[in-house]
Amino acid sequence: MSNRKEVFLQILSQEKIDRVEFDKACFQGIPDGSGLRSTCWKILLNYLPPCRSDWDAVLTKQRNAYNQFIRTMIVDPNQSQDTSDHPLSSSPNSTWSEYFKENEVLSQIDKDVRRLCPDLSFFQQPTKFPASFCSQSLRTRVEQANLQAMQVTQSKAGGSQLIKPKKKYNDDDCYQILPHGQEAHWEVCERILHIFALLNPGIAYVQGMNEILGPIYYTFVTDSEDSEVQFAEADAFFCFTGLMSEIKDNFIKILDNSQCGITHNMNSLMTMLQDNDPQLYTALTERSIKPQ
């Protein structure tokens, strides 16, 4: 393993990284330690350019941009100055209408990230670098989104009462919010996905994106020095965004049955499996495990 580590250190020490040599080395496995895996992932996901001399400028620019996203979209979102625009407005151009639509997406994100990688305790643990200046803002909005999902019914006495919708999972299975001043890793992932959805309204958020983000964020937090861990959120956001630009068609429902959709890709995978591993293909089909 030490030899493998030396190989990577040698490749990464070059002023301009040879991507052919680098990709070949990564394909054989990236060793742990020294932040190698997180650095390599940033290169593989085209977040860091081949020239090392450009790294500092790229990282500074992207991290500053992400901080600006947080401040404009979470801490101090733009509110309409139009007095005719109010929460009960029926206008399709109402900013409140857009706000409620965003809350529906946020509510789904919240449900999913609270169950992110349940086999790992990592996502329930507090971060070393909580974003205290913005964490409470998103917590408050999540509470509003969940309140909006509640139903108003009439009690026997004639009064109104709020009823929570039935859940497909138990609260005990979900991660809980930490005390004020602390922030769990799942909350960081929630913020990343929320900002991504706001910046990409055409696709917004689809269940399963949380499972793609999870490993990226986990790697940047656990396989980096503290000087880099404090920027794990921003780095994970841009790496996730770059990856989604390559695979987003798999998350667009109207493309499911097209040649670039998930159904076509899964059928192609099953055909390849039938040709190259008929024993596994037969085992899957006998158990009615379909490509979906």
Secondary structure by P-SEA (a helix, b strand, c coil): caaaaaaaaaaaaccccaaaaaaaaaaaccccccaaaaaaaaaaaccccccccaaaaaaaaaaaaaaaaaaaccccccccccccccccccccccaaaaaaaaaaaaaaaaaaaaacccccccccccccccccccaaaaaaaaaaaaaaabbbbbccccbbbbbbcccccccccbbbbcccccccaaaaaaaaaaaaaaacccccccccccccaaaaaaaaaacccaaaaaaaaaaaaaaaaaaaaacccccccccccccccaaaaaaaaaaaaaaccaaaaaaaaaaccccc
